[in-house]
Amino acid sequence: MAVEVRIPTILRTYTSGEKAVAGEGATLAELIDHLESNHPGIKERLIEARDGESDLRRFVNVYVNDEDVRFTGGLGTSVDDGDQVVVLPAVAGGCRVLDVADTF
């Protein structure tokens, strides 16, 4: 058995359009390395080097069994066979609503 990794639409170009792929590893870092070996280029979209260490990119959220890995050990978070890992890009944006008084 393996770990199921759910891939967001924006990263599916690296997985040939697959919504979910299988991965292996004892930690999230190992799992991402395994993904990279099968889907070259995906690691760079998930990980960045900061202060000489690797960490998840600021606008990438990763959940292992619905738990945000930023609160469970980051790249050191344990993963087990049968776990589900979900990768979600953070979404931001919108627009400011102007008050009519601001236009005069």
N, C-alpha and C positions, 0 to 999 in steps of 0.2 A: 504494500500500500504506500501511497505518497501523500504529500500535502497538496491540496488544491489551492491554486493562486488565481484569484479573480482579477482580471486585467481591465482597466478603464479603456474606453473607446480611443482616447488620444494615444495610448501606448500599444494598441493592437497592431500597428504596422510592424512592430518587432515580433509579434506572435502569429504572423500570417493571418490576422483577423480573428484569431481564437479569443473567446471571451474568458476562458479559463484554461490554465495549463497545469501540468503536474510538476512538482518540484521536490527536491530532497535536501536534507540538511538538519542538523541538530539545533541550529540557531538561525535567526533571521538572516544574519550575514552570510552564513553558509548556503542558505536557500537562495539568496540573491546571486551568489557566485554560481550556483547550479543553473539558475535561470539564464545568466549571462552566457554560460557554455552552450546552452541550447537555443538562445535567442539573443545573439550578439547585438550590443548597443543598448539594451534595456537597463543595465546597471548604471550607466552614466546618467540616465534620466531619473534614477531613484536615489543615488548616492552622490555626495560631494565631499571634497576634502576641506576641512576647516581647522585651522590651527594645527596642522600636521596630522589630524585624525580624520577618519571617515565617519560620516553621519548621514542620516536621511536628509534629503533636500528639504528646505524650509516649507515649501508648498506641496509636499507629498505626505499624505496621511496613510499609515499602514495599520491594519487591525488584524490580530490573530484571534480567531474565535470571538469576534466582536469587542475585543479589548484593544484600546489604543496603545501601540507599542512604546509611545513616548512615556508612558507611565508604567511599563512593565519591563524595562531594560533596554529599550532601543534595539540596536542591531544585535545585542546579546540575548534578546528574548528567545526563549526555548520554543521550538516547534516539534510536534510529534506527528507520526503517521496518522492520517485522518483529519488533521487540523485544516481549517480554512483560513487562508490569508487573503485579505482584501486590500487592494491598492486603490486609493482615491486621491485624485488631485484636489487640492484646496480650491474652493471657488470664492471669488471676491468680485466686487464691482458694484454696479448700480449707478445711480445718478442722484445728485442733490436736487431736491425740490425747492425751487425759488419761491420766496414769499413775494406777493405782489408788490409790497413796499420796497423790495430790493430793486425793482425795475425802474423806479422813478427817482 
